[in-house]
Amino acid sequence: MLNMTFKMFCLFSIFIFSLSFAAAGETIGTLTAPLNNGSWKELSRWKEIEIDSKKLVQLTAGTSYANIPIKALPEGENLVLEVNCYITNGGYSIGLGGWGAFTIPSPIRKTGWYVDRFVFSMDVAKKVWVNEQMPLIFQKNGDVAFFSVSLQKTNTAEVLELYRNFVATSTKTSFETLKSGEIKEEITEDLGDYQVSEKDTTNGYIPIIRTYLKFVYPKTHPQTSEVTLNGSMFVSKGEYEPFQIGIKALKNLEEVSAEISAEISGLPNDISGQILWAEMAPKRIGGSRSKKARVQPNRLWPQEIFPNCRIEKDTCNVWWLLIKTTKDTKPGDYNCNIQIKVGKEKLANFVIAIKVLPILLPEKNQQALFLCDSSMVDEEKTLMALAEHGQNSMATFSDFRPFKDGNLDFTYWDSAFAKLKKHQIFNSFFWYLGNPTSGNSVLASVGKEKFIEMLKGIEARVKDGRYPAFFALTIDEAVNSAKALQEFKELGVMIREHAPALKIQGTSLDRYNLTVKYEGMIDILACNGSFEQNRQWCLEKNVFLSTYSFVASGVDANHTRMNYGFLPYKLGCVAINGWAMRWNNGNPFDDLDAGITDWNIFLPNWLGQPISTPSWEGYREGADDLKYLAVLEDLVAKGKAKGDILKEIKEKGVGKTEVLGEKVVGDSVFGVSAKNATSLEQARMKIIEEILAAIN
């Protein structure tokens, strides 16, 4: 909670980069011609060719597979996949695993020889390596032929350098696309009333403190109320709270860094602080396939990856401070000092007053909070990050299915759900069996008999506690297709007859006229608009209500916080979904490369721990708003508080809201934002005031 003085990132860990960045490591397995050596699959999709007296294997169909023989996986956290290929005006994508595996695209190139190096986390490698074979999936974009594909050992230092270069190269390419005019740059007018002083000019910068709910853009000029080195924030016991500081450079500044000054800050051991650099990058705005983009804060980098940055004259840079307390942190007043340095020289010192409140937030929410992903998340560090940000449920699409070689096999599913339970991401589970085009793709691939056997197996695991008690199946947006809607009805009949403990979810987008098509068929409705009509319909039909919104990394914390907190509370939702978790449509660090935006709320990291974004932190703050509301509701139930703010939020919501400006995915608006971002802070403050009045 901000109160300024003076009114103030699947293949989750996969990266691609040029061979020139690092020397190759020890090779542990190689794939080469000839085509009949037993390693290439679906031979009709490949052909042998010769270029420059070298024998290559050319991919002639869109997608195919191969295996690299490997006797044993080495020790370590990562592997390097080195690809030596010949491209004819195009590129390719590659992934570890078979059907459903995440793939990473190479750059689109002119005709010539190329060597690329991809880094995979060992967690992913261990999951797909079987029978001394490492399966690969290939996809072509243009003509591509492979001379060799090899797996190599690597080490942490090498991968870190490769990763830094990959991010820098990808970001540079994105800015070059913007500069070319292929994508039109939109400049957000963010010009405040502050008059630059002689002291500012001498210092070479203007300090900025602004609520993290509002972006600071490269060309932002602050309001007078935002120009200060002193700020304050509130945090409860067991909470995790963000704060944003920044500077506007009045001259070029090199090697600029921010760090918490341990000598000055009076923080006890049970209050931790982390500084994250908010890197500016181009992001599409106005729709998934928009030809417009804006440069804005996007990646929140830990210091161990990018310890410093460059700030050009008359542009801004910001950092986020994350303060974490424990349930045992003593309430009281503390200070956190943040030093901004240029090289080794001190430039500025921000002092943030931290008030720890005598409020203990619940460890988890009653509502199901989750994000859509194409497959199951089972990497430990990602699961830890999800739990830390308030995610207590999971949703996957049909790539995640309990079949192996055409036969029902729950081995991997049981392991995956055991991990979810371990990390308390076990409130609910939502399984998308297909979309309006595919219909029930799982049923189509395995047949009715095996599908019903699968339903019975899932229900048995729900009943014995191995799977979440609220387990819902759906065909995404089935009401948009007569074929999909008919298959949705058939799904409901099968569930009612063979697995009645399971639930059925209907998705209606933002139109009420789609909602009514689900009458008599569903247990829970997911919608992203027509909220009041859908809420009333759910009450009348005894159906649970869920919202879902567009929460990709390009939106601000205001949007995700509203859609994961006060909005669903007002509507009485039992679940809150977001689009999407790790859904990269191209290079995850170049939003302009694929003709469509990336839908990921966080970014891939070489260690597997997601790289955060303002949107991802807003998600967690929405989860915390629900926790504050739950604390006050409990006090009202015990007769210790009136709960006036609860009634106000349920009746009126929090401030005035607006949609994202243009429809972002298909023809759907996907959620709302607060017109005045500070209304979210004001609402939480009112909740806190009522709680403190009750407990004191």
VENZIUR-V727008 format. One record per residue. RES is the residue in three letters. OMEGA is omega in whole degrees, -180 to 180 (NA if undefined). Layout:
RES/OMEGA ; RES/OMEGA
This chain:
MET/-174 ; LEU/175 ; ASN/-174 ; MET/176 ; THR/-176 ; PHE/180 ; LYS/180 ; MET/NA ; PHE/NA ; CYS/153 ; LEU/-168 ; PHE/-178 ; SER/180 ; ILE/-180 ; PHE/178 ; ILE/-178 ; PHE/-179 ; SER/178 ; LEU/-175 ; SER/-176 ; PHE/-178 ; ALA/178 ; ALA/180 ; ALA/177 ; GLY/-180 ; GLU/-179 ; THR/180 ; ILE/178 ; GLY/-176 ; THR/176 ; LEU/-180 ; THR/169 ; ALA/11 ; PRO/-176 ; LEU/-176 ; ASN/-178 ; ASN/177 ; GLY/-177 ; SER/180 ; TRP/-179 ; LYS/179 ; GLU/-170 ; LEU/180 ; SER/-180 ; ARG/-180 ; TRP/169 ; LYS/179 ; GLU/176 ; ILE/178 ; GLU/178 ; ILE/180 ; ASP/179 ; SER/177 ; LYS/178 ; LYS/-179 ; LEU/175 ; VAL/-175 ; GLN/176 ; LEU/-177 ; THR/177 ; ALA/-176 ; GLY/-175 ; THR/171 ; SER/-168 ; TYR/175 ; ALA/177 ; ASN/169 ; ILE/178 ; PRO/178 ; ILE/-178 ; LYS/-178 ; ALA/176 ; LEU/-180 ; PRO/173 ; GLU/178 ; GLY/-177 ; GLU/-173 ; ASN/171 ; LEU/174 ; VAL/173 ; LEU/-178 ; GLU/-177 ; VAL/176 ; ASN/-170 ; CYS/175 ; TYR/-176 ; ILE/175 ; THR/178 ; ASN/180 ; GLY/-179 ; GLY/-178 ; TYR/172 ; SER/-178 ; ILE/179 ; GLY/173 ; LEU/180 ; GLY/-179 ; GLY/-178 ; TRP/179 ; GLY/180 ; ALA/174 ; PHE/177 ; THR/178 ; ILE/-178 ; PRO/168 ; SER/172 ; PRO/172 ; ILE/-169 ; ARG/171 ; LYS/-176 ; THR/178 ; GLY/177 ; TRP/179 ; TYR/172 ; VAL/178 ; ASP/177 ; ARG/180 ; PHE/177 ; VAL/178 ; PHE/175 ; SER/180 ; MET/176 ; ASP/179 ; VAL/-179 ; ALA/-179 ; LYS/-177 ; LYS/-174 ; VAL/180 ; TRP/-178 ; VAL/178 ; ASN/179 ; GLU/178 ; GLN/174 ; MET/-178 ; PRO/178 ; LEU/172 ; ILE/-180 ; PHE/173 ; GLN/-177 ; LYS/175 ; ASN/-167 ; GLY/180 ; ASP/179 ; VAL/177 ; ALA/-172 ; PHE/176 ; PHE/177 ; SER/173 ; VAL/-175 ; SER/174 ; LEU/-175 ; GLN/172 ; LYS/175 ; THR/178 ; ASN/-173 ; THR/-178 ; ALA/180 ; GLU/-178 ; VAL/178 ; LEU/-180 ; GLU/177 ; LEU/-179 ; TYR/179 ; ARG/180 ; ASN/178 ; PHE/-180 ; VAL/-178 ; ALA/-180 ; THR/180 ; SER/-180 ; THR/178 ; LYS/179 ; THR/179 ; SER/178 ; PHE/178 ; GLU/176 ; THR/179 ; LEU/-179 ; LYS/-178 ; SER/-178 ; GLY/178 ; GLU/172 ; ILE/-176 ; LYS/178 ; GLU/175 ; GLU/179 ; ILE/179 ; THR/177 ; GLU/-179 ; ASP/-173 ; LEU/-180 ; GLY/-173 ; ASP/-174 ; TYR/177 ; GLN/-178 ; VAL/-178 ; SER/177 ; GLU/178 ; LYS/178 ; ASP/-179 ; THR/178 ; THR/-180 ; ASN/179 ; GLY/-178 ; TYR/170 ; ILE/178 ; PRO/180 ; ILE/167 ; ILE/-178 ; ARG/176 ; THR/-180 ; TYR/-179 ; LEU/180 ; LYS/177 ; PHE/162 ; VAL/-176 ; TYR/179 ; PRO/-176 ; LYS/176 ; THR/167 ; HIS/-168 ; PRO/167 ; GLN/179 ; THR/-179 ; SER/-178 ; GLU/-176 ; VAL/-178 ; THR/174 ; LEU/-176 ; ASN/178 ; GLY/179 ; SER/-179 ; MET/176 ; PHE/177 ; VAL/177 ; SER/178 ; LYS/-180 ; GLY/-177 ; GLU/-175 ; TYR/-168 ; GLU/179 ; PRO/177 ; PHE/-176 ; GLN/173 ; ILE/179 ; GLY/174 ; ILE/168 ; LYS/-177 ; ALA/175 ; LEU/171 ; LYS/178 ; ASN/-180 ; LEU/-178 ; GLU/176 ; GLU/-180 ; VAL/-179 ; SER/176 ; ALA/179 ; GLU/176 ; ILE/-179 ; SER/-177 ; ALA/-177 ; GLU/-175 ; ILE/-176 ; SER/179 ; GLY/-178 ; LEU/176 ; PRO/-176 ; ASN/-178 ; ASP/167 ; ILE/-179 ; SER/179 ; GLY/178 ; GLN/177 ; ILE/178 ; LEU/176 ; TRP/180 ; ALA/-179 ; GLU/177 ; MET/179 ; ALA/177 ; PRO/176 ; LYS/177 ; ARG/176 ; ILE/175 ; GLY/178 ; GLY/-176 ; SER/-179 ; ARG/-178 ; SER/175 ; LYS/178 ; LYS/179 ; ALA/-180 ; ARG/175 ; VAL/-174 ; GLN/175 ; PRO/-176 ; ASN/-177 ; ARG/178 ; LEU/-169 ; TRP/170 ; PRO/-176 ; GLN/-178 ; GLU/178 ; ILE/176 ; PHE/-175 ; PRO/-179 ; ASN/-178 ; CYS/176 ; ARG/178 ; ILE/-180 ; GLU/179 ; LYS/177 ; ASP/173 ; THR/-176 ; CYS/173 ; ASN/-180 ; VAL/173 ; TRP/175 ; TRP/172 ; LEU/175 ; LEU/179 ; ILE/-180 ; LYS/175 ; THR/175 ; THR/179 ; LYS/-179 ; ASP/-180 ; THR/-178 ; LYS/176 ; PRO/-180 ; GLY/-176 ; ASP/-178 ; TYR/176 ; ASN/173 ; CYS/180 ; ASN/-180 ; ILE/180 ; GLN/173 ; ILE/-178 ; LYS/170 ; VAL/-169 ; GLY/177 ; LYS/-177 ; GLU/179 ; LYS/177 ; LEU/-176 ; ALA/177 ; ASN/176 ; PHE/177 ; VAL/-178 ; ILE/177 ; ALA/-177 ; ILE/175 ; LYS/176 ; VAL/-176 ; LEU/178 ; PRO/-179 ; ILE/177 ; LEU/-179 ; LEU/176 ; PRO/-178 ; GLU/-179 ; LYS/-179 ; ASN/175 ; GLN/179 ; GLN/176 ; ALA/178 ; LEU/-177 ; PHE/179 ; LEU/178 ; CYS/173 ; ASP/-177 ; SER/180 ; SER/-177 ; MET/174 ; VAL/178 ; ASP/176 ; GLU/-173 ; GLU/-175 ; LYS/176 ; THR/178 ; LEU/177 ; MET/180 ; ALA/178 ; LEU/-179 ; ALA/-180 ; GLU/-179 ; HIS/174 ; GLY/180 ; GLN/-179 ; ASN/-180 ; SER/-177 ; MET/174 ; ALA/177 ; THR/176 ; PHE/-166 ; SER/175 ; ASP/177 ; PHE/-177 ; ARG/-174 ; PRO/178 ; PHE/177 ; LYS/-178 ; ASP/177 ; GLY/-178 ; ASN/179 ; LEU/-178 ; ASP/-177 ; PHE/-174 ; THR/-179 ; TYR/178 ; TRP/-179 ; ASP/178 ; SER/-178 ; ALA/-180 ; PHE/175 ; ALA/177 ; LYS/178 ; LEU/-180 ; LYS/179 ; LYS/-177 ; HIS/179 ; GLN/172 ; ILE/-164 ; PHE/179 ; ASN/-177 ; SER/175 ; PHE/-179 ; PHE/-176 ; TRP/180 ; TYR/-175 ; LEU/-179 ; GLY/-178 ; ASN/-178 ; PRO/-179 ; THR/-175 ; SER/-171 ; GLY/180 ; ASN/-174 ; SER/179 ; VAL/178 ; LEU/-179 ; ALA/-175 ; SER/-175 ; VAL/-179 ; GLY/-173 ; LYS/-177 ; GLU/180 ; LYS/180 ; PHE/179 ; ILE/176 ; GLU/178 ; MET/179 ; LEU/180 ; LYS/179 ; GLY/178 ; ILE/-178 ; GLU/179 ; ALA/-180 ; ARG/173 ; VAL/-177 ; LYS/-179 ; ASP/172 ; GLY/179 ; ARG/177 ; TYR/-178 ; PRO/-178 ; ALA/176 ; PHE/-177 ; PHE/-174 ; ALA/176 ; LEU/-179 ; THR/163 ; ILE/-171 ; ASP/176 ; GLU/-177 ; ALA/-178 ; VAL/178 ; ASN/-178 ; SER/179 ; ALA/179 ; LYS/-179 ; ALA/-180 ; LEU/177 ; GLN/178 ; GLU/176 ; PHE/178 ; LYS/179 ; GLU/176 ; LEU/179 ; GLY/179 ; VAL/-179 ; MET/-180 ; ILE/-179 ; ARG/-176 ; GLU/-170 ; HIS/-178 ; ALA/-173 ; PRO/178 ; ALA/179 ; LEU/-177 ; LYS/178 ; ILE/179 ; GLN/173 ; GLY/-180 ; THR/-172 ; SER/-176 ; LEU/-175 ; ASP/-176 ; ARG/-179 ; TYR/-179 ; ASN/173 ; LEU/-180 ; THR/-172 ; VAL/178 ; LYS/-179 ; TYR/-173 ; GLU/178 ; GLY/-175 ; MET/-167 ; ILE/174 ; ASP/-178 ; ILE/179 ; LEU/173 ; ALA/-179 ; CYS/176 ; ASN/176 ; GLY/-175 ; SER/-168 ; PHE/-176 ; GLU/177 ; GLN/-180 ; ASN/177 ; ARG/-179 ; GLN/179 ; TRP/180 ; CYS/177 ; LEU/-179 ; GLU/-175 ; LYS/-179 ; ASN/180 ; VAL/175 ; PHE/179 ; LEU/175 ; SER/172 ; THR/169 ; TYR/-173 ; SER/178 ; PHE/-174 ; VAL/180 ; ALA/-171 ; SER/-178 ; GLY/-180 ; VAL/-175 ; ASP/-178 ; ALA/176 ; ASN/-175 ; HIS/-177 ; THR/179 ; ARG/179 ; MET/-173 ; ASN/175 ; TYR/-178 ; GLY/-170 ; PHE/-180 ; LEU/180 ; PRO/176 ; TYR/179 ; LYS/-176 ; LEU/-179 ; GLY/-177 ; CYS/173 ; VAL/-178 ; ALA/179 ; ILE/-177 ; ASN/179 ; GLY/179 ; TRP/12 ; ALA/-175 ; MET/-174 ; ARG/-169 ; TRP/177 ; ASN/178 ; ASN/178 ; GLY/175 ; ASN/-176 ; PRO/179 ; PHE/174 ; ASP/-175 ; ASP/-175 ; LEU/-170 ; ASP/-169 ; ALA/-178 ; GLY/179 ; ILE/-176 ; THR/171 ; ASP/-175 ; TRP/-177 ; ASN/178 ; ILE/172 ; PHE/-170 ; LEU/-179 ; PRO/-177 ; ASN/-179 ; TRP/178 ; LEU/-177 ; GLY/176 ; GLN/-174 ; PRO/171 ; ILE/-174 ; SER/177 ; THR/175 ; PRO/179 ; SER/-179 ; TRP/178 ; GLU/175 ; GLY/175 ; TYR/-178 ; ARG/178 ; GLU/174 ; GLY/177 ; ALA/179 ; ASP/175 ; ASP/178 ; LEU/179 ; LYS/176 ; TYR/178 ; LEU/-180 ; ALA/178 ; VAL/-179 ; LEU/178 ; GLU/179 ; ASP/178 ; LEU/176 ; VAL/-180 ; ALA/180 ; LYS/179 ; GLY/-178 ; LYS/-180 ; ALA/180 ; LYS/180 ; GLY/-179 ; ASP/-178 ; ILE/177 ; LEU/179 ; LYS/-179 ; GLU/-179 ; ILE/-179 ; LYS/-178 ; GLU/-171 ; LYS/-173 ; GLY/-179 ; VAL/178 ; GLY/177 ; LYS/-178 ; THR/178 ; GLU/175 ; VAL/-173 ; LEU/179 ; GLY/173 ; GLU/-180 ; LYS/-167 ; VAL/-180 ; VAL/-178 ; GLY/-179 ; ASP/-174 ; SER/-176 ; VAL/174 ; PHE/167 ; GLY/-175 ; VAL/173 ; SER/173 ; ALA/178 ; LYS/176 ; ASN/-174 ; ALA/-178 ; THR/178 ; SER/176 ; LEU/179 ; GLU/-179 ; GLN/179 ; ALA/179 ; ARG/179 ; MET/178 ; LYS/177 ; ILE/180 ; ILE/-180 ; GLU/179 ; GLU/178 ; ILE/-179 ; LEU/178 ; ALA/-178 ; ALA/-175 ; ILE/178 ; ASN/NA
